[in-house]
């Protein structure tokens, strides 16, 4: 296809008759002074306005105006679209690879970026936040699940003394642990809240045959406090809900989620890594204080027998698999 028009050389008022042809992706211009060729990608085309002719500008400043603007504009537009399709055809592998990279990055952000980000943010959170959330969580648990302890005063005093002695033997913790006795039906359980509260249920106290056995479970809870797992998980959950709110534009309930986060996390349980870290902490201090972690292994076994319930709340949870955790105690010194 070819179009007739006028050629203007650069820096000159000359006007020459010319003929433009378009072959594949190459624009060829034929004038009485000779011919020129440019790839379609380097020329710029003015949008035809009303009756004004379309102007094609070449890299060195030469221009070409055509009397058949509309037909030329369509041809060039078609060729350019073809170029995009052609490019897509040639680069489908690169496009697919970029898509996979983006998907991979999103997965990485959630699997590695968020935990790392949560860890990094922990020191920036004012102490008031874990204190408030711990209190809120405790209130919610007291309202819905826990009831006052039925343990005798002397038992409470004895366990409290054992706990104080235990804590005195540990390195300084980011929050001061405080023991709280509660009854939760007849479930043997213990859980740590972000403000340092360690709730221990009557059934757990009764399940332990020795102070070492009870302390092994309390050490696991203190391990969660030492590693600030509650706060990290809370930040992680907040980042996820904020991200979801930003992506979906759904922000109602975000504040509720933040406040309810403490309770939400307890019911969701910690991550497997968090549990392993808390187990390792307990194991290490059992060995340091008692010479071995036998009481911890016994207590894990007693707990898994006592709580066949599948409710995912700390010691009722079977994740990461109580047997796997018992094996881990055996294999360590
Ligand atoms: Zn735990």
Boltz pocket constraint, residues with backbone or C-beta under 6 A from the ligand:
constraints:
  - pocket:
      binder: B
      contacts: [[A, 220], [A, 224], [A, 270], [A, 274], [A, 275], [A, 278], [A, 314]]
      max_distance: 6.0
